[in-house]
């Protein structure tokens, strides 16, 4: 089985990026705005209202986007993984 360095792993980078989104939201005390899984229309409307209530706070949007991108990258990296990390 092929091995690679930890910094070549999409899963590791995804986890680090998602953690960065979390740290940004905690350090800057960003209000928690989360979209539920399999959201229906009313939940999407409540999510949009929560973003509006944050007064369009760019930090909220950025930290949530960073966390989402990191999570997707970690899942993708885990699905496509072919070797071990050394």
C-alpha positions in Angstrom: 0.0 0.0 0.0 1.3 3.4 -0.9 2.0 6.0 1.8 2.1 9.7 1.7 3.0 12.6 4.0 0.3 14.1 6.2 0.3 17.4 4.3 -0.6 15.6 1.0 -3.9 14.3 2.5 -7.1 16.0 1.4 -8.8 14.7 4.6 -6.2 16.3 6.9 -6.4 19.6 5.0 -10.2 19.5 5.1 -10.2 18.9 8.9 -7.7 21.8 9.4 -9.8 24.1 7.2 -13.0 23.2 9.0 -11.2 23.8 12.4 -10.1 27.2 11.1 -13.7 28.1 10.4 -14.6 27.1 14.0 -11.7 29.0 15.5 -12.6 32.1 13.6 -16.2 32.0 14.8 -15.1 31.3 18.4 -12.3 33.9 18.6 -14.4 36.6 16.9 -17.5 35.6 18.9 -19.6 35.0 15.9 -23.2 34.1 16.6 -24.0 30.5 15.7 -26.0 30.3 12.4 -26.3 26.7 11.2 -28.4 25.2 8.4 -30.0 21.9 9.5 -29.4 18.8 7.4 -32.2 18.1 4.9 -33.8 21.5 5.5 -37.3 22.2 4.4 -38.5 25.6 3.2 -39.4 26.9 6.7 -35.9 25.9 8.0 -34.2 27.7 5.0 -36.3 30.8 5.7 -35.3 30.7 9.4 -31.7 30.3 8.3 -32.0 33.4 6.1 -33.6 35.3 8.9 -30.7 34.3 11.3 -28.2 35.6 8.7 -30.2 38.9 8.5 -30.3 39.1 12.3 -26.5 39.0 12.3 -26.9 42.1 10.2 -25.0 40.6 7.3 -22.0 40.1 9.4 -19.3 39.1 7.0 -17.5 37.1 9.7 -20.5 34.8 10.1 -20.7 34.1 6.4 -16.9 33.6 6.0 -16.5 31.3 9.1 -19.5 29.2 8.0 -18.2 29.0 4.4 -14.7 28.0 5.6 -16.1 25.3 7.9 -18.4 24.0 5.1 -15.6 23.9 2.5 -13.3 22.1 5.0 -16.0 19.6 5.9 -16.7 18.8 2.2 -13.0 18.5 1.5 -12.5 16.1 4.4 -15.4 13.9 3.3 -14.2 13.9 -0.3 -10.6 13.1 0.7 -11.7 10.2 2.9 -13.8 8.8 0.0 -11.0 9.0 -2.5 -8.2 7.9 -0.1 -6.1 5.1 -1.6 -3.0 5.1 0.7 -1.8 5.5 4.2 -0.6 8.7 5.8 2.9 8.5 7.3 
